[in-house]
Amino acid sequence: MASKEKDLRRAAERSLKETRRDFDKRIDEIRAELQEIAPEAVEKVERSLNDLKNDLKTELKTGFDDVNGMFEDEVESGREQVREHPLLAVGVAVMAGVIVGMLLGKNKD
């Protein structure tokens, strides 16, 4: 089983490397064509691509920080509920354990 996962991972990595190589090759071809047509256009396109790349990095980081903050808020809210109602929290945990135990402990006839 682990061997299949490793093989799939290696195949995916190879495919990703090949795709990246193809993209890099195509980008170089486009860059060369643009350089022949209009050198100023190449500079503008590269600046735009760099700006887009930086914006994307910023957006991803901001989005991750937002999700992380929301997760921490929810965890803290849960902790407050447990602190305010410890017996209820223990009761719910016990009931969940009993239900899971009953479901897993059923005899298969």
One Martini backbone bead per residue (centre of mass of N, CA, C, O) as a GRO file, in nm:
protein
  109
    1MET     BB    1   0.060   0.061  -0.023
    2ALA     BB    2   0.304   0.252   0.015
    3SER     BB    3   0.416   0.200  -0.268
    4LYS     BB    4   0.186   0.325  -0.430
    5GLU     BB    5   0.213   0.610  -0.310
    6LYS     BB    6   0.503   0.656  -0.403
    7ASP     BB    7   0.452   0.614  -0.705
    8LEU     BB    8   0.242   0.839  -0.733
    9ARG     BB    9   0.420   1.068  -0.632
   10ARG     BB   10   0.643   1.038  -0.845
   11ALA     BB   11   0.460   1.079  -1.090
   12ALA     BB   12   0.361   1.359  -1.010
   13GLU     BB   13   0.639   1.493  -0.999
   14ARG     BB   14   0.717   1.436  -1.292
   15SER     BB   15   0.479   1.581  -1.420
   16LEU     BB   16   0.537   1.855  -1.296
   17LYS     BB   17   0.819   1.893  -1.416
   18GLU     BB   18   0.733   1.872  -1.713
   19THR     BB   19   0.534   2.105  -1.709
   20ARG     BB   20   0.734   2.320  -1.622
   21ARG     BB   21   0.924   2.287  -1.860
   22ASP     BB   22   0.715   2.359  -2.075
   23PHE     BB   23   0.652   2.640  -1.968
   24ASP     BB   24   0.937   2.754  -1.979
   25LYS     BB   25   0.973   2.713  -2.280
   26ARG     BB   26   0.733   2.885  -2.373
   27ILE     BB   27   0.818   3.147  -2.238
   28ASP     BB   28   1.083   3.175  -2.395
   29GLU     BB   29   0.950   3.191  -2.672
   30ILE     BB   30   0.777   3.441  -2.620
   31ARG     BB   31   1.004   3.628  -2.537
   32ALA     BB   32   1.154   3.616  -2.808
   33GLU     BB   33   0.923   3.723  -2.984
   34LEU     BB   34   0.886   3.993  -2.832
   35GLN     BB   35   1.175   4.098  -2.866
   36GLU     BB   36   1.144   4.134  -3.174
   37ILE     BB   37   0.900   4.325  -3.176
   38ALA     BB   38   0.902   4.448  -2.850
   39PRO     BB   39   1.093   4.535  -2.588
   40GLU     BB   40   0.889   4.696  -2.413
   41ALA     BB   41   0.678   4.473  -2.381
   42VAL     BB   42   0.846   4.282  -2.209
   43GLU     BB   43   0.877   4.465  -1.966
   44LYS     BB   44   0.575   4.499  -1.905
   45VAL     BB   45   0.505   4.202  -1.873
   46GLU     BB   46   0.708   4.138  -1.645
   47ARG     BB   47   0.595   4.342  -1.446
   48SER     BB   48   0.311   4.227  -1.437
   49LEU     BB   49   0.390   3.945  -1.341
   50ASN     BB   50   0.528   4.035  -1.080
   51ASP     BB   51   0.282   4.176  -0.959
   52LEU     BB   52   0.098   3.930  -0.964
   53LYS     BB   53   0.273   3.749  -0.788
   54ASN     BB   54   0.275   3.936  -0.538
   55ASP     BB   55  -0.031   3.950  -0.500
   56LEU     BB   56  -0.075   3.649  -0.460
   57LYS     BB   57   0.100   3.615  -0.211
   58THR     BB   58  -0.056   3.816  -0.036
   59GLU     BB   59  -0.336   3.682  -0.055
   60LEU     BB   60  -0.257   3.408   0.062
   61LYS     BB   61  -0.155   3.510   0.333
   62THR     BB   62  -0.412   3.657   0.418
   63GLY     BB   63  -0.602   3.414   0.398
   64PHE     BB   64  -0.452   3.238   0.603
   65ASP     BB   65  -0.470   3.436   0.841
   66ASP     BB   66  -0.779   3.444   0.853
   67VAL     BB   67  -0.829   3.143   0.902
   68ASN     BB   68  -0.652   3.118   1.151
   69GLY     BB   69  -0.809   3.326   1.321
   70MET     BB   70  -1.084   3.183   1.314
   71PHE     BB   71  -0.991   2.921   1.444
   72GLU     BB   72  -0.891   3.046   1.711
   73ASP     BB   73  -1.166   3.166   1.791
   74GLU     BB   74  -1.320   2.895   1.804
   75VAL     BB   75  -1.144   2.759   2.015
   76GLU     BB   76  -1.185   2.972   2.235
   77SER     BB   77  -1.490   2.943   2.251
   78GLY     BB   78  -1.485   2.647   2.342
   79ARG     BB   79  -1.322   2.692   2.601
   80GLU     BB   80  -1.527   2.876   2.737
   81GLN     BB   81  -1.758   2.672   2.749
   82VAL     BB   82  -1.608   2.470   2.927
   83ARG     BB   83  -1.555   2.664   3.166
   84GLU     BB   84  -1.866   2.730   3.215
   85HIS     BB   85  -1.940   2.397   3.139
   86PRO     BB   86  -1.797   2.124   3.256
   87LEU     BB   87  -2.020   1.907   3.297
   88LEU     BB   88  -2.138   1.916   3.016
   89ALA     BB   89  -1.878   1.840   2.866
   90VAL     BB   90  -1.844   1.564   3.001
   91GLY     BB   91  -2.120   1.449   2.922
   92VAL     BB   92  -2.083   1.465   2.616
   93ALA     BB   93  -1.829   1.289   2.602
   94VAL     BB   94  -1.954   1.036   2.725
   95MET     BB   95  -2.184   0.997   2.523
   96ALA     BB   96  -2.007   0.973   2.275
   97GLY     BB   97  -1.853   0.724   2.376
   98VAL     BB   98  -2.098   0.537   2.405
   99ILE     BB   99  -2.197   0.548   2.114
  100VAL     BB  100  -1.939   0.451   1.980
  101GLY     BB  101  -1.921   0.186   2.140
  102MET     BB  102  -2.189   0.069   2.039
  103LEU     BB  103  -2.126   0.074   1.736
  104LEU     BB  104  -1.852  -0.097   1.759
  105GLY     BB  105  -1.983  -0.340   1.954
  106LYS     BB  106  -2.141  -0.473   1.752
  107ASN     BB  107  -2.273  -0.762   1.646
  108LYS     BB  108  -2.215  -0.979   1.378
  109ASP     BB  109  -2.475  -1.199   1.248
   0.00000   0.00000   0.00000
